Amino acid sequence: MAAIRAFVLDWNANSNIFPDTAADSLLEAEQEATRARQLDPQNVLALAYNAEILIDQQKLTQGEQLLTQALNLGPNQMDVHRIDAYLLESESAYSDAIKEYDKAIALMPNLTFLYLSAGANYRRLAFGSTIDAQQKDLYIKSLEYFEKAAKINAQLEVKDPIHTFDLQNILTDGEYFIAGRNVQKALDFKPADADIYGQLGIVFFKIAQL
């Protein structure tokens, strides 16, 4: 229970959502994770969640040490691979992060945020590429992961336009029609959202320039 409480406190330590309590939540999360490891030093999730908290505190070396233990003890735990991907992403090791997100997806294939995270890493690789063909391939891979997230949401009847904006944000030559279709889907969810109409206008402008 202490490990789960540490996990919840860590995810609540978001300064954008809880600006007044984020720092206190992160400190309390670290204390709970430490207590969880003291109660059971071999608890995989306690090690993994403690590692995630340390990463959030920018203590990457300490986080990596705990995560190595978690990977050795629980190689089939989704959260262990998710947090390892998060660590690698924090170190700008985007290709390796994608591999770990893929392992997490294989263990829990219906968690859409895993696809979004992997897609975002493909997008970061595309931003860093100076080879046009390679950059386009990376953008397309990013698009595929965002599409998977959107399809899972559709199957689960989750009305979430966030995925459509991820798709729109990776617009490249030849992808405008796909982006337009997905931004239009967002209007089905939020038909009065002026920002969505603005995004759609940008897409139509891009198409007109083709």
LINDAMO-V371813 format. One record per run of one state. SS is the DSSP state (2 for helix, 1 for strand, 0 for the rest). FROM is the first residue (numbers start at 1). TO is the last residue. If there is no record, write none. Layout:
ss/from/to
SS/FROM/TO
SS/FROM/TO
//
This chain:
ss/from/to
0/1/1
2/2/12
0/13/21
2/22/39
0/40/43
2/44/56
0/57/59
2/60/73
0/74/77
2/78/90
0/91/93
2/94/107
0/108/111
2/112/128
0/129/131
2/132/155
0/156/161
2/162/169
0/170/175
2/176/189
0/190/193
2/194/208
0/209/210
//
